[in-house]
Amino acid sequence: MQGQAAVDQLLEILDLRQVDAATFTGDSPQTGAQRVFGGQVAGQALVAAGRTVDPARLVHSLHGYFVRPGDPTEPITFHVETIRDGRSFSVRRSTAKQHGKTIFFMSASFQVLEEGLDHHEPAPSGVPGPEDVPTMRDWVEKYPSRRSVFNASPQAVDVRYLGQPGWVPPGDRDAQAQQRVWMRIDGKLPDDPLIHACALTYASDLSLLDAVLSYHGEVWGPGGVVGASLDHALWFHRTFRADEWFLYDSASPSAGRARGLASGRMFTRDGKHIASAVQEGLLRRVGA
């Protein structure tokens, strides 16, 4: 499933069912995966938090921890705690549970629109546009063994690596200190800013830990590394549309003790810095 059909399914997943003023439930796509994708539960947790906040207040940051793997065959319950509603900021704590246990929790902060100092570092220069780099389907054609995995998962996000994806076979990936990926939601989203923030949250988890592997020329899977997200932080700096191209410029400042840290900046095609992400993951070597 690709394009608007996959995006519509993503919107259904983000459209949580409200149980009461502070409780929501959501489902996962049935793809045969053994655990819930981290970006999905983070996006859903942000939806739950945002639905308890005045829509005039836009999310500006979130900090989440992945506590347990989620079960994709069971609904997820989200409980939102109101920490504070001030004159300018609202803070929420959103907790995701399955089988009576917490699998993820997040703190999210929302702010009224204000004017102030405005600057940002420039976007990377000399970067090929998304039309000039291979699509994921191009990579799958090169590595047909990945076709079943690719076809089994809805492709709601168009992801285009400027280098090699993290799942190529061992030895086929160049070591690069910087990882750059073009992304966009591969269809039309509604105009609701919260939906775009939740969609960007979903997409931000798709390739960030790849930057740790990229530093060493490592890959995911047999003969490489297996891993899982431990925590994830995201800051939203400026308004944006997640269904328009943005460059995810990522690097890894440190890795050690079976953990790797990655940070990424997101820029629109015209160079506007819209968001920043930081994530740490558990990374363990596996045999061939």
MARKOL-384784 format. One line per field, with one value per residue (C-alpha): residue in one letter; x, y, z. Coordinates in nm, 2 decimals, decimal comma. Each point is the difference from the previous one (the first is absolute). Layout:
<sites>
type: c(a ...)
xx: c(X ...)
yy: c(Y ...)
zz: c(Z ...)
</sites>
This chain:
<sites>
type: c(m q g q a a v d q l l e i l d l r q v d a a t f t g d s p q t g a q r v f g g q v a g q a l v a a g r t v d p a r l v h s l h g y f v r p g d p t e p i t f h v e t i r d g r s f s v r r s t a k q h g k t i f f m s a s f q v l e e g l d h h e p a p s g v p g p e d v p t m r d w v e k y p s r r s v f n a s p q a v d v r y l g q p g w v p p g d r d a q a q q r v w m r i d g k l p d d p l i h a c a l t y a s d l s l l d a v l s y h g e v w g p g g v v g a s l d h a l w f h r t f r a d e w f l y d s a s p s a g r a r g l a s g r m f t r d g k h i a s a v q e g l l r r v g a)
xx: c(0,00 0,14 -0,10 -0,32 -0,14 0,29 -0,03 -0,38 0,08 0,26 -0,27 -0,23 0,27 0,05 -0,38 -0,02 -0,34 -0,08 -0,11 -0,03 0,15 0,35 0,00 0,03 0,06 0,17 0,09 0,30 0,02 0,00 0,33 0,13 0,25 0,10 -0,02 -0,16 0,21 0,13 -0,09 -0,36 -0,05 0,18 -0,23 -0,31 0,11 0,04 -0,35 -0,14 0,19 -0,10 -0,37 0,00 0,16 -0,15 0,06 0,14 0,30 0,25 0,23 0,36 0,17 -0,04 0,22 -0,09 0,13 -0,05 -0,05 -0,13 -0,06 -0,36 -0,22 -0,14 -0,29 -0,15 -0,14 0,21 -0,16 0,13 -0,06 0,08 0,08 -0,03 0,32 -0,06 -0,20 0,16 -0,05 0,24 0,08 -0,18 0,18 -0,14 0,13 -0,13 0,04 -0,06 -0,10 -0,07 -0,08 0,00 0,36 0,16 0,17 0,07 -0,04 0,05 0,01 -0,12 -0,01 -0,22 0,03 -0,22 0,14 0,25 0,25 0,37 0,36 0,02 0,31 0,13 0,31 -0,03 -0,10 0,27 0,11 0,06 -0,25 -0,18 -0,37 -0,24 -0,07 0,37 0,05 -0,13 -0,34 -0,05 -0,15 0,32 0,20 -0,24 0,04 0,38 -0,05 -0,31 0,03 -0,14 -0,31 -0,22 0,09 -0,06 -0,34 -0,12 0,02 -0,21 0,23 -0,16 0,34 0,20 0,36 0,30 0,35 0,29 0,23 -0,09 -0,29 0,09 -0,15 0,23 0,22 0,33 0,28 -0,24 -0,02 0,27 0,10 -0,12 0,00 -0,31 -0,32 -0,25 -0,34 -0,29 -0,34 -0,36 -0,34 -0,09 -0,35 -0,22 -0,04 -0,28 0,10 -0,01 0,35 -0,03 -0,03 0,31 0,19 -0,11 0,09 0,34 0,05 -0,09 0,25 0,28 0,04 0,05 0,37 0,16 0,18 0,13 0,24 0,18 0,05 0,10 0,29 0,15 -0,13 -0,21 -0,34 -0,31 -0,06 0,21 0,37 -0,07 -0,19 -0,34 -0,15 -0,29 -0,08 0,05 -0,12 -0,09 -0,02 -0,13 -0,02 -0,22 0,15 -0,22 -0,33 0,02 -0,19 0,11 -0,14 0,26 0,37 0,24 0,37 0,08 0,37 0,13 0,32 0,12 0,21 0,06 -0,04 0,11 -0,12 -0,24 -0,17 0,01 -0,10 -0,13 -0,11 -0,18 -0,11 -0,29 0,00 -0,26 0,10 0,04 0,24 -0,23 0,10 -0,33 0,09 0,28 0,01 0,23 -0,03 0,20 -0,03 0,11 0,24 0,14 0,20 -0,14 0,16 -0,05)
yy: c(0,00 0,34 0,36 0,14 -0,34 -0,05 0,35 -0,04 -0,31 0,20 0,26 -0,27 -0,13 0,36 0,05 -0,13 -0,10 0,21 -0,19 0,29 0,35 -0,14 -0,35 -0,11 -0,33 -0,08 -0,29 -0,11 -0,11 -0,37 -0,05 -0,31 0,20 -0,14 0,34 0,34 0,25 0,26 0,30 -0,12 -0,02 0,34 0,16 -0,15 0,12 0,35 -0,02 -0,09 0,28 0,25 -0,08 0,13 0,33 0,32 -0,03 0,35 -0,14 -0,17 -0,28 0,12 -0,30 -0,36 -0,24 -0,37 -0,33 -0,34 -0,23 -0,33 -0,13 0,05 -0,28 0,09 -0,24 0,18 0,35 0,26 0,21 0,35 0,20 0,37 0,19 0,38 0,12 0,37 0,26 0,34 0,32 -0,10 -0,37 -0,33 -0,31 -0,35 -0,35 -0,27 -0,37 -0,30 -0,33 -0,36 -0,30 0,23 0,11 0,32 -0,04 0,37 0,33 0,36 0,35 0,26 0,38 0,23 0,38 0,28 0,17 0,27 0,22 0,03 -0,04 -0,20 -0,17 -0,34 -0,16 -0,04 -0,33 -0,22 0,13 -0,20 -0,27 -0,18 0,05 -0,29 -0,06 -0,06 -0,28 -0,36 -0,09 -0,29 -0,19 0,05 -0,15 -0,29 -0,07 -0,02 -0,23 -0,22 -0,19 0,31 0,01 -0,20 0,22 0,32 -0,13 -0,11 0,34 0,31 0,26 0,32 0,18 0,05 -0,05 0,07 -0,06 0,20 -0,29 -0,36 -0,11 -0,17 -0,34 -0,07 -0,31 0,02 0,15 0,19 0,32 0,27 0,15 0,36 0,24 0,18 -0,16 0,19 -0,12 0,17 -0,07 0,09 -0,15 -0,16 0,15 0,29 0,08 0,22 0,35 -0,07 0,10 -0,27 -0,27 0,13 0,00 -0,36 -0,11 0,16 -0,18 -0,33 0,07 0,12 -0,35 -0,17 0,06 0,19 -0,30 -0,08 0,29 -0,19 -0,30 0,23 0,14 -0,35 -0,13 -0,25 -0,14 -0,14 -0,37 -0,32 0,08 0,35 0,15 -0,04 0,28 0,18 0,36 0,09 0,36 0,27 0,38 0,24 0,38 0,18 0,34 0,13 -0,08 -0,26 -0,26 -0,36 -0,09 0,22 -0,10 0,06 -0,09 -0,21 0,09 -0,24 -0,10 -0,20 0,18 -0,31 -0,37 -0,24 -0,25 -0,16 0,34 0,26 0,36 0,18 0,35 0,14 0,33 0,03 0,26 0,09 0,02 0,37 -0,04 0,07 -0,18 -0,15 -0,26 -0,17 -0,36 -0,19 -0,37 -0,27 -0,36 -0,34 -0,15 -0,36 -0,19 -0,33 -0,28 -0,08)
zz: c(0,00 -0,11 -0,06 0,12 0,10 0,24 0,13 0,06 0,20 0,20 0,07 0,12 0,24 0,13 0,04 0,35 0,16 0,30 0,31 0,24 0,05 0,05 -0,15 -0,36 -0,18 -0,33 -0,23 -0,20 -0,36 -0,04 -0,19 0,17 0,19 0,35 0,17 -0,05 -0,19 0,24 -0,21 -0,01 0,38 0,04 -0,26 0,16 0,34 -0,14 -0,15 0,34 0,18 -0,27 0,02 0,36 -0,09 -0,15 -0,38 0,01 0,19 -0,23 0,11 0,03 0,15 0,12 0,20 0,00 0,14 -0,16 0,30 -0,14 -0,36 -0,10 -0,12 -0,35 0,04 0,30 0,04 0,18 0,28 0,05 0,32 0,00 0,32 0,01 0,16 -0,05 -0,20 0,03 -0,19 -0,28 0,04 0,06 0,11 -0,03 0,10 -0,24 0,11 -0,24 0,16 -0,11 0,21 0,31 -0,05 -0,13 -0,34 -0,07 0,17 -0,12 0,13 -0,26 0,03 -0,20 -0,05 -0,12 -0,32 0,10 -0,18 0,11 -0,12 -0,31 -0,15 -0,10 -0,16 -0,38 -0,15 -0,16 -0,34 -0,32 0,10 -0,29 0,00 0,07 -0,37 -0,05 0,26 0,00 0,14 0,23 -0,28 -0,20 0,29 0,03 -0,37 0,07 0,29 -0,08 0,33 0,17 -0,23 0,24 0,30 -0,21 -0,14 0,34 0,16 -0,10 -0,15 0,13 0,00 -0,32 0,13 -0,23 0,12 -0,14 0,10 0,06 0,22 0,32 -0,10 -0,30 0,04 0,20 -0,20 -0,23 0,21 0,00 0,33 0,02 0,30 -0,14 -0,11 -0,21 -0,10 -0,19 0,15 -0,04 0,09 -0,34 -0,04 0,11 0,37 0,15 0,10 0,38 0,14 0,26 -0,27 -0,18 0,33 0,07 -0,35 0,03 0,34 -0,18 -0,28 0,23 0,14 -0,34 -0,07 0,29 0,16 -0,35 0,06 0,27 -0,23 -0,29 0,20 0,00 -0,34 0,20 -0,10 0,17 0,03 -0,04 -0,01 0,14 0,28 0,16 0,21 0,15 0,09 0,37 0,00 -0,25 0,01 -0,26 -0,01 -0,25 -0,10 -0,28 -0,18 -0,27 -0,20 0,05 -0,35 -0,16 -0,05 0,29 0,04 0,31 0,06 0,27 0,18 0,30 0,25 0,22 0,03 0,28 0,25 -0,25 -0,05 -0,28 0,00 -0,31 -0,07 -0,30 -0,15 -0,24 -0,28 -0,26 -0,36 0,02 0,30 0,30 0,31 0,12 0,27 0,19 0,14 0,24 0,06 0,18 -0,08 0,12 -0,26 0,02 -0,25 -0,15 -0,19 -0,36)
</sites>
